[in-house]
Amino acid sequence: MKKLDDMKGQKTSYEPYKYVMSDVGNIYIGARYTYRELLDNEDVNFKLKAVITHYILKDSDESNSLESELYFLKPQSNVFAVFEQLRPRIKVLVLKDHKGFLGRRETRYEESVLTLKELTETDEETKKGEGMVISEIAISKLALMSFTV
């Protein structure tokens, strides 16, 4: 752990949807990460890096972001089969109309959590029409442990 004196002059930056966090049961990853960035990030679990390297990158490109991979993912692909085994919960933002202040109609994003099946069953036209943005993927540590590398 760095001491406060060592941190002088360093700036921290926040990049929306680029983070890695974990708790007892899950790993939460911001969806804007590319596979290359995940492999280079020291905060990413070794087993997850191994799954990406050995299974996902065989059928995908390392410059793909999680967001674009999941947005256009087809159920018949090998990458879908890998993600299905990881049992992800995908946090999405969707534009919705609301009754705002003084009865004015306003549009804002609502957050919801989808399964991989729910996300892939939604066609691209609907995703674009709703202004869907994928913001986070939560992967079960238990599901990750089931992979043999």
C-alpha positions in Angstrom: 0.0 0.0 0.0 1.4 3.4 -0.9 2.0 6.0 1.7 0.3 9.4 1.2 3.7 11.0 0.7 4.5 8.7 -2.2 1.2 9.6 -3.9 1.9 13.4 -4.2 1.8 14.6 -7.7 -0.1 11.5 -9.0 -3.4 12.1 -10.6 -6.2 9.6 -10.6 -8.6 9.4 -13.5 -12.0 7.9 -13.7 -13.0 6.3 -16.9 -16.7 5.6 -17.1 -17.5 1.8 -17.2 -13.8 0.8 -16.8 -13.4 -0.7 -13.4 -12.8 -4.1 -11.7 -14.3 -4.8 -8.3 -15.0 -8.0 -6.5 -16.8 -9.2 -3.4 -17.1 -12.7 -1.8 -19.2 -14.1 -4.7 -18.7 -12.0 -7.8 -16.4 -10.1 -10.0 -17.8 -6.8 -11.4 -16.2 -5.5 -14.6 -16.9 -2.3 -16.4 -18.1 -3.1 -19.9 -15.9 -0.6 -21.7 -12.8 -2.8 -21.1 -11.3 -4.5 -24.1 -10.0 -8.0 -23.7 -6.4 -6.7 -24.1 -7.0 -4.2 -21.3 -8.4 -6.9 -19.0 -5.4 -9.1 -19.7 -3.0 -6.2 -18.9 -4.9 -5.1 -15.7 -3.3 -6.5 -12.6 -6.6 -6.2 -10.7 -8.2 -8.9 -12.9 -8.3 -12.4 -11.4 -5.8 -14.9 -12.9 -8.4 -17.5 -13.7 -10.5 -14.9 -15.6 -7.5 -14.0 -17.6 -6.9 -17.7 -18.4 -10.5 -18.1 -19.5 -10.2 -15.1 -21.8 -6.9 -16.3 -23.2 -7.8 -20.0 -23.6 -11.5 -19.8 -24.6 -12.7 -16.4 -25.6 -9.8 -15.1 -27.8 -9.9 -18.3 -29.9 -13.1 -16.9 -31.5 -12.9 -13.2 -30.8 -10.5 -10.3 -31.2 -8.5 -8.8 -28.2 -9.5 -5.3 -29.3 -13.2 -6.1 -28.7 -14.8 -4.5 -25.7 -17.1 -6.5 -23.4 -19.8 -4.0 -24.3 -19.6 -4.6 -28.1 -19.0 -8.4 -27.7 -22.2 -8.8 -25.5 -24.3 -6.3 -27.6 -23.8 -8.3 -30.8 -23.4 -11.8 -29.3 -25.2 -14.6 -31.1 -26.5 -17.7 -29.1 -24.9 -20.1 -31.6 -21.3 -18.7 -31.1 -18.6 -20.4 -29.0 -18.1 -17.1 -27.1 -21.7 -17.3 -26.0 -21.1 -20.8 -24.7 -18.2 -19.5 -22.6 -20.1 -16.6 -21.2 -23.1 -18.9 -20.5 -20.8 -21.0 -18.3 -19.7 -17.9 -16.4 -23.4 -17.1 -15.6 -23.0 -13.4 -16.0 -25.5 -10.8 -14.9 -25.4 -7.8 -17.3 -26.2 -4.4 -16.1 -27.8 -2.3 -18.9 -29.1 1.2 -19.2 -32.3 1.8 -21.3 -33.9 5.1 -22.3 -37.4 5.5 -20.8 -39.9 8.2 -20.9 -40.9 9.7 -17.5 -43.3 12.3 -16.3 -41.0 15.0 -15.0 -41.4 18.2 -13.0 -44.7 19.9 -13.7 -45.9 17.1 -15.8 -43.3 17.6 -18.5 -42.2 14.4 -20.4 -38.6 13.7 -20.1 -36.3 10.8 -21.2 -33.8 9.3 -18.9 -31.9 6.1 -18.5 -33.2 3.3 -16.3 -30.9 0.6 -15.0 -31.8 -3.1 -15.2 -30.0 -6.4 -14.9 -30.3 -9.0 -17.6 -29.2 -12.6 -17.9 -27.2 -13.5 -21.0 -30.2 -15.3 -22.5 -32.4 -12.2 -22.0 -29.8 -10.0 -23.6 -29.2 -12.2 -26.6 -32.9 -12.8 -27.2 -33.4 -9.0 -27.6 -32.8 -8.2 -31.3 -30.5 -5.4 -32.4 -33.3 -3.2 -33.6 -34.9 -3.2 -30.2 -31.6 -2.5 -28.5 -30.9 0.4 -30.7 -34.5 1.7 -30.4 -34.3 1.6 -26.6 -30.9 3.3 -26.6 -29.5 0.3 -24.7 -26.0 0.7 -23.2 -24.2 -2.2 -21.5 -22.4 -0.8 -18.4 -21.3 -3.7 -16.3 -20.9 -7.5 -16.2 -21.0 -9.4 -13.0 -19.4 -12.9 -13.1 -19.9 -15.5 -10.4 -16.7 -16.7 -8.8 -18.2 -20.1 -8.3 -18.9 -20.4 -12.1 -15.3 -19.2 -12.8 -13.9 -21.9 -10.6 -15.7 -24.5 -12.7 -13.4 -23.8 -15.7 -10.4 -26.0 -16.2 -7.4 -24.4 -17.8 
